[in-house]
Amino acid sequence: MGPGALLDWYAAHHRPLPWRLEVSPWRTLVSELMCQQTRIDTVLPYFARFMAEFPTPEALAESPTERVLELWSGLGYYSRARNLQRAAQAVVAGGGFPRTVEGLRALPGVGPYTAGAIASIAFGVDTPLVDGNVERVLSRWAAEPAPTRAWLWSEAAARVPPGRAADWNQALMELGALVCTPRAPRCDRCPVRADCRGVEAPEAYPARKARKAVPQREAVCGWVQRGEEVLLVRRPEGGRLSGLWELPGREGEGNDAEALAAHLHAALDLRVRRADACGTVKHVFTHLQLHTAVFRVEAEGEPAAAAGAELRWVHLDALDGLALSTLARKTMALARPAARG
């Protein structure tokens, strides 16, 4: 079966996503980084806000990083935002986007998939791409239970129709998102069903890998309020959630009131008079599940951060505009009703 059936299906059924309605290398790069490990429905409002403030690489390159993180706040995987700004700076410094896969690969945060997406979609280069959706489609199409990275890229390259890489690559991804889904694939709606070798048992391809146990870790944090302001700390650069604001606390052994009091005294020179438990927030990172106990704290003293740390008293009405992680938003939501009650 030739490529026509899938291309015709894509022309009739693809979603009118904003980066498809107006195509450019910049919009493709932003959308691809945002969509990594994130549902498209979640990405859409972020993409709209981001493009409104940063319509060009130059706009992002010149922006304070904190503002970039503020607009990314809640989207997760914040290294993507930092890499996107570094990529924008590299594009500006180089006088524009590279037009080859190899040149695109040199941009910060751009791997083989993203380079293939930009090259094919924005520049019309006849090059393949492989993401999770494409892997699943190709594995089922060829009835390959254990596709290797080399096999996937070779198979994807062999199927690209000359001159149609942009639509073809997006059609493969769209097919995986809408029809050839991980669970209960809609094979009766598939435009390549007649040519699919895995159609009789699609969920067998690719074979599921045994999941590794996710490490569990405890943490504790406290809502410290002064009038209409709450105390926040910025996470240090270089680690997980670097540069984002959160309630003061710590990870490690002990997530009770005593552990929090000891931390606030040692790190911020605050003496805890009372700590009321609000509950526990569970948050899953890529390779870690964190259980954070949240307390509403009455403290004495003026906070003084240790060397290199940064503190800020933030008005309650200004919290939503800060660069906050999803975890920070969860802990604040748990404590905040008590703070206003």
C-alpha positions in Angstrom: 0.0 0.0 0.0 1.4 3.4 -0.9 1.4 6.5 1.3 -1.8 8.0 -0.3 -4.2 6.4 2.1 -2.5 7.8 5.2 -2.0 11.2 3.7 -5.6 11.4 2.6 -6.7 10.4 6.1 -4.5 13.1 7.6 -5.8 15.8 5.3 -9.4 14.9 6.4 -9.0 14.2 10.0 -6.0 16.0 11.5 -6.6 18.4 14.4 -6.3 22.1 13.6 -3.6 22.8 16.1 -2.2 26.4 16.2 1.3 25.4 15.2 -0.2 23.7 12.1 -2.4 26.6 11.2 0.6 28.9 11.1 3.9 27.1 10.4 7.3 28.4 11.1 10.6 27.0 12.5 10.1 28.9 15.7 6.5 27.8 16.3 7.5 24.2 15.5 10.3 24.3 18.0 8.2 25.8 20.8 5.4 23.3 20.2 7.6 20.3 20.0 9.4 21.1 23.2 6.2 21.9 25.0 4.5 18.6 23.8 7.3 16.4 25.0 5.8 14.3 27.8 2.8 16.6 28.0 -0.7 16.2 26.7 -1.6 18.5 23.8 -4.8 19.7 25.6 -2.6 20.9 28.5 -0.1 22.6 26.1 -2.6 24.7 24.1 -3.1 27.5 26.6 0.6 27.6 27.4 1.5 27.8 23.7 -0.9 30.7 23.2 0.5 32.7 26.1 4.1 31.9 25.2 3.7 32.9 21.6 1.9 36.1 22.6 4.9 37.2 24.7 7.6 35.6 22.7 6.5 35.6 19.0 10.2 35.4 17.8 13.4 33.8 19.0 14.7 37.3 19.6 12.0 38.0 22.1 12.7 34.9 24.1 16.5 35.3 23.9 16.3 38.7 25.5 13.8 37.8 28.2 14.8 37.4 31.9 14.8 33.6 32.6 12.5 34.1 35.5 9.8 35.4 33.2 10.3 32.4 30.9 9.8 30.1 33.9 6.7 32.1 35.0 5.0 31.5 31.7 6.1 27.8 31.8 4.9 27.4 35.4 2.8 24.3 35.8 3.8 22.7 32.5 6.5 20.7 34.1 10.0 19.4 33.0 11.4 22.9 33.4 14.7 22.1 31.7 12.7 22.3 28.5 12.1 26.0 29.1 15.7 26.7 29.8 16.8 24.8 26.8 14.3 26.6 24.7 15.7 29.9 25.7 19.2 28.7 25.1 18.2 27.5 21.6 16.6 30.9 20.9 19.8 32.6 21.9 21.8 30.2 19.6 19.4 30.9 16.7 19.8 34.7 17.2 23.6 34.4 17.5 23.7 32.3 14.3 21.6 34.7 12.3 18.6 32.3 12.0 17.5 28.7 12.2 19.8 26.1 10.7 18.1 24.4 7.8 19.6 20.9 8.1 19.0 18.1 10.6 22.7 18.3 11.6 22.6 22.0 12.2 19.4 21.8 14.2 20.8 19.0 16.3 23.5 21.5 17.5 20.8 23.7 19.2 20.4 23.2 23.0 17.7 20.7 23.9 17.1 19.6 20.3 17.5 15.8 19.8 17.0 13.6 16.7 13.2 13.7 17.0 12.9 17.5 17.4 15.4 18.1 14.7 13.5 15.9 12.3 10.3 17.6 13.2 11.6 21.1 12.5 13.5 20.1 9.3 10.5 18.2 7.8 7.6 20.4 9.0 9.2 23.9 8.7 11.7 23.4 5.9 10.3 20.5 3.9 13.4 18.3 4.3 12.8 14.6 3.4 13.8 13.3 6.8 12.0 11.0 9.3 11.2 11.4 12.9 10.4 9.0 15.7 8.5 9.7 18.8 6.3 7.5 21.0 3.4 7.6 18.7 5.5 6.8 15.6 7.2 4.0 17.4 3.9 2.4 18.3 2.5 2.8 14.7 5.6 1.4 13.0 5.9 -1.5 15.5 2.3 -2.5 14.8 2.4 -1.9 11.1 5.4 -4.2 10.8 4.4 -6.6 13.7 7.7 -5.9 15.3 7.4 -6.7 19.1 10.8 -5.4 20.1 11.7 -2.4 17.9 15.3 -1.2 18.4 16.2 2.5 18.0 18.1 1.7 14.8 15.2 -0.3 13.4 12.7 2.4 14.1 14.7 5.2 12.4 15.5 2.9 9.4 11.9 1.9 9.1 10.7 5.5 9.4 13.2 6.7 6.8 12.2 4.1 4.4 8.5 5.1 4.5 8.9 8.9 4.0 7.4 9.8 0.6 9.7 12.2 -1.3 8.5 15.8 -1.1 5.8 14.9 1.5 7.8 14.5 4.7 6.0 17.3 6.6 2.5 15.8 6.1 3.7 12.2 6.4 5.5 12.7 9.7 2.6 14.5 11.2 0.2 11.9 9.8 2.1 9.1 11.6 2.0 11.1 14.9 -1.6 11.9 14.5 -2.5 8.3 13.7 -0.8 7.2 16.9 -2.6 9.9 18.9 -6.1 9.5 17.5 -6.4 5.9 16.2 -3.4 3.7 16.9 -3.6 4.4 20.7 -1.8 2.4 23.4 -5.0 0.9 24.7 -8.1 -0.1 22.7 -6.8 1.1 19.3 -9.5 2.0 16.8 -8.4 -0.4 14.0 -11.7 -0.1 12.2 -10.9 3.5 11.5 -7.3 3.0 10.5 -6.4 4.1 6.9 -3.6 1.5 6.7 -5.5 -1.4 8.3 -5.3 -3.5 5.1 -1.5 -3.2 5.1 -1.0 -3.6 8.9 0.6 -6.9 9.9 -0.2 -6.4 13.6 -3.9 -5.7 13.2 -5.0 -9.1 14.7 -3.3 -8.3 18.0 -2.2 -4.7 18.0 -1.7 -4.3 21.7 1.0 -6.9 21.5 3.2 -4.4 19.6 5.5 -3.2 20.9 5.8 -5.7 23.7 5.3 -4.0 27.1 8.4 -3.6 29.2 8.4 -4.4 32.9 8.1 -1.3 34.9 10.8 -0.5 37.4 9.8 0.4 40.9 9.8 4.2 41.4 11.8 5.3 44.4 9.8 6.9 47.2 11.1 9.9 49.2 9.7 12.1 51.9 9.7 15.9 52.1 8.2 18.5 54.3 7.3 22.2 53.8 5.5 25.0 55.7 3.2 27.9 54.9 4.6 30.8 56.8 2.3 33.9 56.6 2.9 37.5 57.6 -0.3 39.6 57.1 -1.3 39.1 53.5 2.1 37.7 52.5 3.5 34.2 52.4 7.2 33.3 52.6 8.7 31.6 49.6 12.2 30.3 48.8 13.8 29.9 45.4 15.3 26.5 44.6 19.0 26.6 43.8 20.3 26.5 40.2 21.4 23.3 38.7 19.1 20.8 40.3 15.5 19.6 40.0 13.0 22.5 39.6 16.0 24.9 39.7 15.1 28.6 39.9 11.4 28.0 40.8 9.7 29.3 44.0 8.2 27.1 46.6 7.2 27.0 50.3 10.3 26.6 52.6 11.1 23.0 53.4 13.4 20.1 52.8 13.6 16.6 51.3 15.0 13.7 53.1 14.3 11.7 56.2 11.6 13.0 58.4 8.4 14.8 57.2 6.9 15.7 60.6 6.5 19.0 62.4 9.8 18.5 64.3 11.7 18.0 61.1 10.2 21.1 59.6 10.9 23.2 62.7 14.5 22.0 62.7 14.9 23.0 59.1 13.3 26.4 59.4 15.5 27.2 62.4 18.7 26.0 60.8 18.1 27.4 57.3 16.1 30.5 57.9 16.7 31.4 61.6 12.9 31.0 62.3 11.6 29.6 65.5 8.4 27.6 65.1 5.8 28.2 67.7 3.1 26.1 66.2 2.8 23.8 63.1 -0.6 22.5 62.1 -0.7 19.6 59.6 -2.6 20.3 56.4 -2.1 16.9 54.8 0.3 15.3 52.4 0.9 15.9 48.7 2.0 13.0 46.4 3.9 14.1 43.3 5.5 11.9 40.7 8.6 13.0 38.8 10.2 11.0 36.0 12.3 8.8 38.4 10.9 9.7 41.8 7.7 9.8 43.8 7.8 12.5 46.5 5.5 12.6 49.5 5.4 16.1 50.9 3.8 16.8 54.3 2.4 20.3 54.4 2.1 22.4 57.6 0.6 25.8 58.4 3.3 27.4 60.6 3.4 30.2 63.2 7.0 31.3 63.5 9.0 33.9 65.4 11.9 35.9 64.0 12.8 37.6 60.8 13.8 35.0 58.1 17.4 35.1 57.1 18.5 32.8 54.3 21.7 30.9 54.3 24.4 32.0 51.8 23.3 31.7 48.2 19.6 31.2 49.1 16.9 33.6 48.1 13.7 34.5 50.0 10.7 36.5 49.1 7.5 37.6 50.9 4.8 37.4 48.3 1.3 38.8 48.5 -1.4 36.2 48.3 -2.9 37.8 45.2 0.5 37.6 43.4 1.2 33.9 43.9 -0.4 32.8 40.6 1.9 34.9 38.6 5.1 33.5 39.9 7.4 30.8 38.5 6.0 27.9 40.6 6.2 24.2 39.9 3.2 22.0 39.9 4.3 20.5 43.2 4.5 24.0 44.7 1.0 24.8 43.5 -0.3 21.6 45.1 1.3 22.3 48.5 0.0 25.9 48.4 -3.5 24.8 47.5 -3.5 22.5 50.5 -2.4 25.2 52.9 -4.0 28.2 51.5 -7.7 27.6 52.5 -6.6 27.4 56.1 -4.6 30.6 55.6 -7.8 32.4 54.5 -10.2 30.7 56.8 
